[in-house]
Amino acid sequence: MSIGDLSSNLLHLKQVLGSAPRSSDGERVEAVVAILLWDEPGRGLQTLLVQRAEREGDPWSGQIGLPGGRVRQTVESPRAAIHREVEEEVGINLMEVGVELGSLSVGHPMRRIEMRVQPWVYGLKIKPKVRIGSEIADSFWVNLLELSSKKKMSDITIRNQSLSVESYLVEGKVVWGFTYRVLTELLPILDASL
């Protein structure tokens, strides 16, 4: 897909993300996530969130997140991993419908310093049909312009420990942790660029 197929908002966001890199291109990361942006006419920018399937031994089991996963070290690049993971988890072929707009800051989910995760921002030419894979229980599009109004403190339980966390409450689902941090980094960039 050519870059000219993107909306003017997504093209401008690509310029903004490219003008101030938030991480180095060659940085080693263990995992990647994709912020998939669709500029819906009359509604504004939407992003796809997923609810992970409940799986024994998975620390992110059942949580709301972004499509993505582990990089197969020595076998694939982080970019190849994001393309593979997005296709496996939500059935979207980024080579066909996506344009890489830039990256956000490398982060550490659940404060696990040994795990570095690179968020990549992709603009979508069309709103693709989502086909969830076995690791995903559900998916839904979120209007980013409305997200700030959904910010609140939420009580959650992780590994039998009750916590009060900053979050977004979207469609009755709590978006917290690493996904919350990624979206919180993105929102001011969107405000400044649109």
Beta strands, then each sheet from edge to edge (+ up, - down):
strand 1: 31-40
strand 2: 44-52
strand 3: 64-65
strand 4: 68-70
strand 5: 98-103
strand 6: 117-124
strand 7: 136-143
strand 8: 151-158
strand 9: 161-170
strand 10: 173-175
sheet 1: 3+ 2- 1+ 4-
sheet 2: 3+ 2- 1+ 6+ 5-
sheet 3: 3+ 2- 7+
sheet 4: 8+ 9- 10+
end
